[in-house]
Amino acid sequence: MGTEGYSPSVLRKAVRQAAQAASFQEASADLRTLAELAISPAHLQRLSERVGREWQPARDREVQRYQHQKLPRSYAEPPAVAVVMLDGGRYQTRADGAGRGVTDPAWKEVKVACCLTYTAAKYATDPQPEPPSKFVDREQVARLARELQSSRGHTAGTAAQPAAPAAAPRRPRRRRKRPSRRLVRTVVATTLDNEAFGWQVAAEVHRRVLDQAKQKACLGDGSHAIWSLYAMHLLPSGFIAILDFLHLLVHLYAAAGAAAGKGSEAAWNGYVAWVKRAWAGRVVALLGELGTVQKRLGLAPEGAKEDDPRRIIAETIG
């Protein structure tokens, strides 16, 4: 039993549920109902913070050992397929030790890396040569674009969205057979700067032998911070950089409206053609067509508004 009177198994359940739930109060109720554990929200918070304080120096020691080339591998054999997904998000903070209530609220950034392994799958031809149907469904694309723009506070394509037709009845979702099966997932996250985050990701990739996988990919949203981390820590090991398709979709959707006029059939048809080229990997052809539009519209002047078609096309090319 630990210092609080809990076995390691009970402590693991408590801390895991505290991380999964939306609040300590909700986690406390979950544990009472699902595991018959009576732990108050305040005590659950203290447990979680204590374990977090113990994990942090352990993580930092791993990074230091990796930097000195002394971090051991946790697996004898590399996986067939390894994927590292990188992203950043926002969270709200308040002043520490200020008592109840919210004092000095602020927004800060959290950086997250999802490290996954998969079984291998090989095909003689592309198993999905066409983009998923939702990426060429006018109603769903409009909704996806709105959701991603609002979640990131980005409005570059808002005014250029082609009008969607009246909502059609939703089709039942079909479960698609995936080409490979996920095996192990670990997560690295921090509120430190990008340099520190990069070393944490590199240490985890080394520990799990992901750098020696037969097939390796890094998924990111296109930000400079993510690709600089990739170039320093993952590119040397042969990871292939893959742009998160949803972020590209939003830019292509906005660019089609900027090129052909918002709400027009030409804008929608242009988007469908571009998204299919992107899905098929015809990047050179896609950039060539966007470049032609840019020549026709001209370059965006300094200080152009976010909904200026010239700025939208420039950002899409970027």
C-alpha positions as CSV (number, residue, x, y, z in Angstrom):
1,M,0.0,0.0,0.0
2,G,1.2,3.5,-0.8
3,T,1.3,6.5,1.5
4,E,-2.4,7.3,0.9
5,G,-3.5,3.7,1.6
6,Y,-4.1,2.7,-2.0
7,S,-2.6,-0.2,-3.8
8,P,-0.7,0.5,-7.1
9,S,-3.7,-0.9,-9.1
10,V,-6.2,1.4,-7.4
11,L,-3.9,4.4,-7.7
12,R,-3.5,3.6,-11.4
13,K,-7.3,3.5,-11.9
14,A,-7.7,6.8,-10.0
15,V,-5.1,8.7,-11.9
16,R,-6.2,7.4,-15.2
17,Q,-9.8,8.4,-14.7
18,A,-8.8,11.8,-13.4
19,A,-6.9,12.3,-16.7
20,Q,-9.8,11.0,-18.9
21,A,-12.7,12.8,-17.2
22,A,-13.7,16.5,-17.8
23,S,-13.2,17.4,-14.1
24,F,-12.1,15.8,-10.9
25,Q,-15.7,15.8,-9.7
26,E,-16.8,13.8,-12.7
27,A,-13.8,11.4,-12.3
28,S,-14.8,10.9,-8.6
29,A,-18.3,10.0,-9.6
30,D,-17.1,7.6,-12.3
31,L,-14.8,5.8,-9.9
32,R,-17.6,5.4,-7.4
33,T,-20.0,4.0,-10.0
34,L,-17.6,1.9,-12.1
35,A,-15.0,0.8,-9.6
36,E,-16.8,1.2,-6.3
37,L,-14.0,3.5,-5.1
38,A,-14.9,6.4,-2.9
39,I,-12.3,9.1,-3.5
40,S,-13.3,12.8,-3.1
41,P,-12.7,15.2,-6.0
42,A,-10.2,17.2,-3.9
43,H,-8.2,14.1,-2.9
44,L,-8.3,12.8,-6.5
45,Q,-6.7,16.1,-7.5
46,R,-4.0,15.8,-4.9
47,L,-3.3,12.2,-6.0
48,S,-3.0,13.2,-9.7
49,E,-0.8,16.2,-9.0
50,R,1.5,14.1,-6.9
51,V,1.9,11.4,-9.5
52,G,2.4,14.1,-12.2
53,R,5.2,15.6,-10.1
54,E,6.8,12.2,-9.9
55,W,6.5,11.5,-13.6
56,Q,8.0,14.9,-14.7
57,P,11.5,14.3,-13.4
58,A,11.4,10.8,-14.7
59,R,10.6,12.1,-18.2
60,D,13.3,14.7,-17.9
61,R,15.9,12.1,-16.9
62,E,15.0,10.1,-20.0
63,V,15.5,13.1,-22.2
64,Q,18.9,13.8,-20.6
65,R,20.0,10.2,-21.1
66,Y,18.9,10.3,-24.7
67,Q,20.8,13.5,-25.3
68,H,23.9,11.7,-23.9
69,Q,23.2,8.6,-26.0
70,K,22.6,6.5,-22.9
71,L,18.8,5.9,-23.1
72,P,18.1,2.2,-23.4
73,R,15.6,0.8,-25.9
74,S,12.4,-0.7,-24.4
75,Y,11.9,-3.2,-27.3
76,A,14.2,-5.7,-28.8
77,E,12.7,-5.5,-32.3
78,P,11.5,-2.5,-34.3
79,P,7.8,-2.3,-35.4
80,A,6.7,-2.8,-39.0
81,V,5.0,0.6,-39.1
82,A,5.5,3.7,-36.9
83,V,3.6,7.0,-36.9
84,V,4.2,10.1,-34.9
85,M,1.3,12.6,-34.9
86,L,2.2,16.2,-33.8
87,D,-0.2,19.0,-32.9
88,G,-0.7,21.9,-30.5
89,G,-3.7,23.1,-28.6
90,R,-4.9,25.8,-26.3
91,Y,-5.8,25.5,-22.6
92,Q,-6.9,28.0,-20.0
93,T,-5.0,28.8,-16.9
94,R,-5.5,30.8,-13.7
95,A,-3.3,32.2,-11.0
96,D,-1.8,29.6,-8.8
97,G,-2.5,29.7,-5.0
98,A,-5.2,32.5,-5.4
99,G,-7.9,30.6,-3.6
100,R,-11.3,29.7,-5.1
101,G,-12.5,31.4,-8.2
102,V,-10.6,32.4,-11.3
103,T,-7.8,35.0,-11.0
104,D,-5.7,36.2,-13.9
105,P,-7.2,33.9,-16.6
106,A,-4.9,33.3,-19.6
107,W,-4.6,31.1,-22.6
108,K,-1.5,28.9,-23.1
109,E,-0.3,26.3,-25.6
110,V,0.0,22.6,-25.0
111,K,2.1,20.5,-27.4
112,V,1.2,16.8,-28.0
113,A,2.8,13.9,-29.8
114,C,0.9,10.7,-30.4
115,C,3.4,7.8,-31.0
116,L,1.8,4.7,-32.6
117,T,2.7,1.4,-34.1
118,Y,0.7,-0.6,-36.6
119,T,0.7,-3.9,-38.3
120,A,2.0,-3.8,-41.9
121,A,-0.3,-3.9,-44.9
122,K,0.8,-4.2,-48.6
123,Y,-1.2,-3.7,-51.7
124,A,-0.4,-4.0,-55.4
125,T,-2.5,-0.9,-56.1
126,D,-3.8,2.0,-54.0
127,P,-6.5,0.6,-51.7
128,Q,-8.4,3.9,-51.7
129,P,-7.6,5.9,-54.9
130,E,-10.5,8.3,-54.3
131,P,-10.9,10.5,-51.3
132,P,-13.5,9.5,-48.7
133,S,-17.1,10.4,-49.7
134,K,-17.4,13.0,-46.9
135,F,-14.5,15.0,-48.4
136,V,-16.6,15.5,-51.6
137,D,-20.0,15.9,-50.0
138,R,-21.0,19.5,-50.2
139,E,-22.8,19.7,-46.9
140,Q,-20.2,17.8,-44.9
141,V,-17.3,19.8,-46.4
142,A,-19.0,23.0,-45.4
143,R,-19.4,21.8,-41.9
144,L,-15.8,20.5,-41.6
145,A,-14.5,23.9,-42.9
146,R,-16.6,25.8,-40.3
147,E,-15.5,23.5,-37.5
148,L,-11.8,23.7,-38.2
149,Q,-11.9,27.5,-38.8
150,S,-13.7,28.2,-35.6
151,S,-11.5,25.8,-33.5
152,R,-8.4,27.7,-34.6
153,G,-9.9,31.2,-34.8
154,H,-9.1,31.3,-38.5
155,T,-11.5,33.0,-40.9
156,A,-9.5,33.2,-44.1
157,G,-12.0,31.2,-46.0
158,T,-15.2,32.1,-44.3
159,A,-16.4,34.5,-46.9
160,A,-15.3,32.4,-49.8
161,Q,-17.3,29.3,-48.9
162,P,-19.7,28.1,-51.6
163,A,-23.2,27.9,-50.4
164,A,-24.3,24.4,-49.4
165,P,-27.6,23.0,-50.6
166,A,-30.5,22.1,-48.2
167,A,-29.5,19.5,-45.7
168,A,-30.1,16.0,-47.0
169,P,-30.9,13.0,-44.8
170,R,-27.7,11.5,-43.3
171,R,-26.6,8.3,-44.8
172,P,-25.8,5.4,-42.4
173,R,-22.1,5.2,-41.8
174,R,-20.5,2.1,-43.1
175,R,-17.6,0.6,-41.2
176,R,-14.6,0.7,-43.5
177,K,-12.1,-2.2,-43.2
178,R,-8.8,-0.6,-42.3
179,P,-5.7,-1.9,-44.0
180,S,-3.7,-2.2,-40.8
181,R,-4.4,-2.6,-37.1
182,R,-3.1,-0.2,-34.4
183,L,-0.9,-1.9,-31.8
184,V,0.6,0.4,-29.2
185,R,0.0,4.1,-28.5
186,T,1.9,6.4,-26.1
187,V,1.5,10.1,-25.7
188,V,4.0,12.8,-25.0
189,A,2.7,16.3,-24.0
190,T,4.2,19.4,-22.5
191,T,3.6,23.1,-21.9
192,L,7.3,23.9,-22.5
193,D,8.7,25.4,-25.6
194,N,9.1,23.7,-29.0
195,E,12.8,22.9,-28.4
196,A,12.1,21.0,-25.2
197,F,9.1,19.3,-26.8
198,G,11.3,18.1,-29.7
199,W,13.8,16.4,-27.4
200,Q,10.9,14.7,-25.5
201,V,9.5,13.3,-28.8
202,A,12.9,12.2,-29.9
203,A,13.5,10.4,-26.7
204,E,10.2,8.6,-26.9
205,V,10.8,7.6,-30.5
206,H,14.2,6.2,-29.5
207,R,12.9,4.4,-26.5
208,R,10.2,2.6,-28.5
209,V,12.6,1.9,-31.5
210,L,10.2,3.8,-33.8
211,D,13.2,5.2,-35.7
212,Q,14.1,1.7,-36.9
213,A,10.6,0.8,-38.2
214,K,10.4,-0.4,-41.8
215,Q,7.8,2.3,-42.6
216,K,7.7,5.6,-40.8
217,A,5.4,8.6,-41.1
218,C,5.1,12.0,-39.3
219,L,1.7,13.7,-39.5
220,G,1.4,17.4,-38.9
221,D,-0.9,20.4,-39.6
222,G,1.6,22.4,-41.7
223,S,2.8,24.8,-39.0
224,H,6.5,25.9,-39.2
225,A,7.0,24.8,-35.5
226,I,5.9,21.3,-36.3
227,W,8.0,20.9,-39.5
228,S,11.1,22.3,-37.8
229,L,10.8,19.7,-35.1
230,Y,10.3,17.1,-37.8
231,A,13.3,18.2,-39.7
232,M,15.6,18.1,-36.7
233,H,14.4,14.9,-34.9
234,L,12.5,12.7,-37.4
235,L,13.7,13.4,-40.9
236,P,17.2,12.0,-40.2
237,S,15.6,8.7,-39.3
238,G,13.7,8.5,-42.6
239,F,10.2,9.6,-41.4
240,I,8.0,10.7,-44.2
241,A,6.2,14.0,-43.6
242,I,2.5,13.9,-44.3
243,L,0.2,16.9,-44.1
244,D,-3.0,16.4,-42.1
245,F,-5.5,16.3,-44.9
246,L,-8.3,18.1,-43.1
247,H,-6.2,21.2,-42.8
248,L,-5.4,21.1,-46.5
249,L,-9.1,20.6,-47.2
250,V,-10.1,23.8,-45.5
251,H,-7.5,25.8,-47.5
252,L,-8.5,24.3,-50.8
253,Y,-12.2,24.9,-50.0
254,A,-11.4,28.6,-49.3
255,A,-9.2,28.9,-52.4
256,A,-11.9,27.5,-54.7
257,G,-14.3,30.2,-53.5
258,A,-11.6,32.9,-53.9
259,A,-10.8,31.7,-57.4
260,A,-14.3,31.3,-58.8
261,G,-16.6,33.3,-56.6
262,K,-18.3,32.3,-53.3
263,G,-21.4,30.3,-53.7
264,S,-20.9,29.4,-57.3
265,E,-21.0,26.0,-58.9
266,A,-17.6,26.7,-60.4
267,A,-16.2,27.1,-56.9
268,W,-17.5,23.8,-55.8
269,N,-16.4,22.0,-58.9
270,G,-13.0,23.5,-58.6
271,Y,-12.7,22.4,-55.0
272,V,-13.7,18.8,-55.9
273,A,-11.0,18.7,-58.7
274,W,-8.3,20.1,-56.4
275,V,-9.1,17.8,-53.4
276,K,-8.9,14.8,-55.7
277,R,-5.6,15.9,-57.0
278,A,-4.3,16.4,-53.5
279,W,-5.6,13.0,-52.3
280,A,-3.9,11.3,-55.3
281,G,-0.6,13.0,-54.5
282,R,-0.6,15.1,-57.7
283,V,1.0,18.0,-55.8
284,V,2.9,19.5,-58.7
285,A,-0.2,19.8,-60.8
286,L,-2.2,21.2,-57.9
287,L,0.4,23.9,-57.2
288,G,0.5,24.7,-60.9
289,E,-3.2,25.4,-61.0
290,L,-3.1,27.5,-57.8
291,G,-0.2,29.4,-59.3
292,T,-2.2,30.1,-62.4
293,V,-5.0,31.5,-60.2
294,Q,-2.5,33.6,-58.3
295,K,-1.2,35.1,-61.6
296,R,-4.7,36.0,-62.6
297,L,-5.7,37.6,-59.3
298,G,-2.3,39.2,-58.5
299,L,-0.2,39.1,-55.3
300,A,-1.8,40.1,-52.0
301,P,-0.6,43.5,-50.8
302,E,0.9,43.9,-47.4
303,G,-1.9,44.2,-44.8
304,A,-4.5,42.5,-47.0
305,K,-7.6,41.4,-45.1
306,E,-8.0,37.7,-44.2
307,D,-10.9,37.3,-46.7
308,D,-9.0,38.9,-49.6
309,P,-9.0,36.3,-52.4
310,R,-5.3,37.1,-53.1
311,R,-4.3,36.4,-49.5
312,I,-6.4,33.2,-49.4
313,I,-4.6,31.8,-52.6
314,A,-1.2,32.8,-51.2
315,E,-1.9,31.0,-47.9
316,T,-3.1,27.9,-49.7
317,I,0.0,27.7,-51.8
318,G,2.1,28.2,-48.6
